[in-house]
Amino acid sequence: MHLIVIRKDLYERHPFVATSLYDAFCAAKDWAWQKMRYPGTLRYMLPWLAADIEEVDTLFGGDCWPYGVEPNRPTLEALVRVYGRTGAHCRPIPIEKLFVPTYG
């Protein structure tokens, strides 16, 4: 859904920034899901929210927007393949070259 970009010079000076950002976004997403699933007062004015959450759990295993390379590998590989067909680059780009590793 969204992509966070870190300038290469910043990452090279402070490599921890990639893992820190990844961890922060994962924590924020987990917190938001917790709040959304609270059965007391609805967090959002959607009377069918509980049913929608159950459907997301069933269809996506509880995470319709997974973070990280591995859970998104098929989509990323398709993106690189289609991008290559446009003539925008000469050779296929390995997914590992597009993202820095995070060790979180």
N, C-alpha and C positions, 0 to 999 in steps of 0.2 A: 504494500500500500504506500509506504514512504521509504525513502532512502536517506540515510545520514552520511554525509561526506566529510572527511577530515583531510585537510591539506596535507600533502606528502611531507613537506618540510616540518610541519607541526608534529606529525606522527613520528618522524625520525628523531626529533628532539625529545619528545615525550611519548614513548610508545604505550605507556599505561593508559593514555587517554582513550584508546579504542575500547579496552576492556571496561574502563570506568563508565563510558557512555553506554555500552551494551548492558552492563549490570544495572545502571540507573533506569534505562528504558524497560528492562525486564521487570524490575521492582515496581515501576509505575504501572505497567500493564497488569501485573498480579494484583496490585492494590485496587485498581479500577474494577477488575473482575470480581474481587471480593466484595466491594461496595455494591456492585450491580446485583450480586447474588444474595445480598442480605434480605432475608424473608420478611423482615419487619415492615418498615415503610419503604415504598418504592422510591428509588433514587431518581428515576426518570418517569415522566408522565405517560407511560405506555402500559395500559391495563393488561396487555398480552405479553409483557416482558418475560414473565416466568416461562410461558410456553415457548417463546423465541429462544430463550437460553437452553431449554431442554432440547430443542431442535438443533441448535449449534453443537451441543454436547453429542448428540446422536450422529450428525453429519460429519463433524470435524474433530471428534474426539475432545471437545471442549476448547479447542484453540483454532479459531478460524483465521487468525493472522499470526502464524508461527514466526519466530525470530530465528535468525541464523542461516548459515549456508545450507547445511544438510537437509533440514526440512523443506527448504525452498529450491533444492538442486534441480528438480525437473523443470520448474518454471524458469530458473536462471539459465539452464542449458538451452531451453527453447528460445529465450531472449537473445542469447549470443548467436544461436544458429540463424534466427531471422535477421538479426543485425548484420551478420555476415553476408546474407543474400542481398542486402541493399547496396553492397559495394563499399560500405563505410570503412571496412578494414580488410586487409589482404588474407589473413590467416585466422583460424579459430583461436579464440582467447580462452585459455583454461580458467575455469571459475576461480581457482585458487589465486590467480594473478589479479583478480578484480577486488578481492577483499583481504584485509589484514587478519591474521589469526587473533581470536580473543581467547583468553585463558581464564574464563570465569565460571 
